[in-house]
Amino acid sequence: MNGSTTMPQNGDKIDLQSETDVLLIIDVQNDFCPGGALAVPQGDEVVPVINGLSTRFNHVVLTQDWHTPGHQSFASSHDGKDPFQTAHLPYGEQVLWPDHCVQGTPGANFHADLQTDRAQMVIRKGFRPQMDSYSAFYENDHMTATGLTGYLRQRGAKRLFLVGLATDFCVLYSALDARHARFETYVIDDACRAIDLEGSLAQAHAAMEREGVHRITSEALL
């Protein structure tokens, strides 16, 4: 699934299709915004952009990190490990994170200014204590499905437009899995922000290009 990165040129616009286009909003939660336990730099800046975009779509889906206390992806669950180190778990190498988005805590809530009323579905992920989940489609074993693919197929979706946090982790893996499921996939750059851990943003952009994910800006849709 090769394809080139696409950026709007000379004011090019994308005509949205009301019945087959979906806005997929990834993890715009308090813990990923400034002041949160795993804050993405300028993460809150995506909120007004996403709010503006969501009014253009008939189909909106949200994802929400929803970890159990003591989740295996937390550094605090591994003696001698610090956040952002790695550990080998049964499904592979796992970055260890600060405790974040724990079920029922304020940090797991959506950002207060994010408009969620238009969302028709919320996919909660990472709720299995032994397994993390970056993608909206699969847990990190790349086999355990969230059910999103079937939902989108039954709704007749053809194009997915991804926004949210963070570009180089949950947005990236969601975009790659969307391509693997044969959806035409767009990442809206100015409606995302990255952690950029040791060059992870550049690596994410390269992976998107290899798999035919289009990168655009919100200007192409507004």
SULNOR-V752918 format. One record per pair of residues at least 24 apart in sequence whose C-alpha atoms are under 6 Angstrom apart, sorted by the first residue. I is the first residue (numbers start at 1). GAP is how many residues later the second one is. D is the distance in Angstrom with one decimal. If there is no record, write none. Layout:
BEGIN
[[I;GAP;D] [I;GAP;D]]
END
This chain:
BEGIN
[[1;210;5.0] [1;211;5.9] [2;208;5.2] [2;209;5.0] [2;210;5.0] [3;209;3.8] [4;205;5.5] [4;208;5.9] [5;204;5.3] [5;209;4.9] [5;210;5.7] [6;208;5.0] [6;209;5.4] [7;208;5.9] [7;209;4.8] [13;207;4.4] [14;206;5.7] [14;207;5.7] [18;40;5.7] [20;136;5.7] [20;137;4.3] [20;138;5.2] [21;136;5.8] [21;138;4.9] [21;139;5.9] [22;37;4.9] [22;38;5.7] [22;138;5.0] [23;37;4.8] [23;138;4.9] [24;37;4.9] [24;38;6.0] [24;137;6.0] [24;138;4.9] [25;37;4.8] [25;138;5.1] [25;139;5.5] [26;37;5.1] [26;138;4.6] [26;139;5.8] [27;36;5.4] [27;37;5.0] [27;138;5.6] [28;82;5.7] [28;136;5.8] [29;79;5.9] [29;80;5.5] [29;81;4.1] [29;82;5.0] [30;77;4.8] [30;79;6.0] [30;80;6.0] [30;81;5.2] [31;76;4.5] [37;63;5.6] [40;155;5.4] [43;150;5.7] [46;145;4.8] [46;146;6.0] [47;67;5.7] [49;142;5.7] [51;64;5.9] [60;59;4.6] [60;60;5.9] [61;58;5.3] [61;59;6.0] [61;60;5.0] [61;61;6.0] [62;60;4.7] [63;59;5.5] [63;60;4.6] [63;61;5.8] [64;60;4.8] [65;36;5.9] [65;59;5.9] [65;60;5.2] [65;61;5.9] [66;35;5.7] [66;36;5.9] [66;37;5.2] [66;58;5.9] [66;59;5.7] [66;60;5.5] [66;61;5.2] [67;34;5.9] [67;35;4.7] [67;36;5.6] [67;59;5.3] [67;60;4.7] [68;34;5.7] [68;35;5.9] [68;59;5.8] [68;61;5.8] [71;58;4.9] [72;58;5.3] [73;59;5.9] [74;24;5.6] [74;25;5.4] [91;50;5.1] [134;36;4.4] [135;35;5.4] [135;38;4.8] [135;39;4.2] [136;38;5.2] [158;25;5.5] [159;24;5.7] [159;25;4.7] [159;26;5.8] [160;25;5.0] [161;25;4.7] [161;26;5.8] [162;25;4.8] [163;25;5.8] [163;28;5.2] [163;29;5.4] [164;28;4.7] [165;27;5.8] [165;28;5.8] [166;27;5.5] [166;28;4.8] [167;25;5.8] [167;26;5.5] [167;27;4.7] [168;26;5.6] [168;32;5.9] [168;33;5.1] [168;36;5.2] [185;28;5.3] [186;27;5.8] [186;28;4.6] [186;29;5.7] [187;28;4.9] [188;27;6.0] [188;28;5.0] [188;29;4.9] [189;28;5.4] [190;27;5.7]]
END
